[in-house]
């Protein structure tokens, strides 16, 4: 089980890296471009929800 944990963490980060990038970009652009930032934050939230369901289904 100890060898499986790092691979699970790596798979989780690979599956959610686009959502993490969108989240950071959205938070950085919140003051300069609020409309664009709002779209990025909503897309990141949806990606987290969908990605969590798909990754959760693959790991069980």
N, C-alpha and C positions, 0 to 999 in steps of 0.2 A: 504493500500500500504506500510505502514511503517513496518508491520510485514512480508511482502513478501521479502523485500530487503535482510535481513540476510540469508534467505534460498536460494535465488538466488546466493548470494556470496559463500555460502558453496557448492552448487551444482557445480558452476564454478570451485572452487578450487579442488573439488574431481575429476572432469573430467580432469583437466589439471595438477594434481599433478605428474603423471609420466613424463610429458613433462618438468615440472619445475625441477624435479630431474635429468633428462637427461641433461638439459641445464647446471645446476650447475656442474655436473660431467664432462661434456665436457669442460667447461671453466677451471676447476681445472686441468684437464689432458692435457691441450693444450701445455704446455712446456715439459712435460715428455714423453707423447705418442701422438704425433700429428696425426698419422693415426687413432688411436682409438678415439681421441677427435673429429676429423672431422666427423666420422661416427655417434657419439653421437649427435653432433650439427645438422647434417642433419636429423636424426631421430626425434629430438626434434622439429625442424621446421615443419616437415611433420605432427607430432602429433598435434602441435598447429593449423595448417591449417584444418586438418580433424576434430579435436575436436571442433574447433570453429564453424564449419559448423553443426556438429551434435548437439552440445549444443544450438546453435542458433535456430536450427529447433525445438528442444524440448521446448524452452522457448516461442516461438511465438504461 
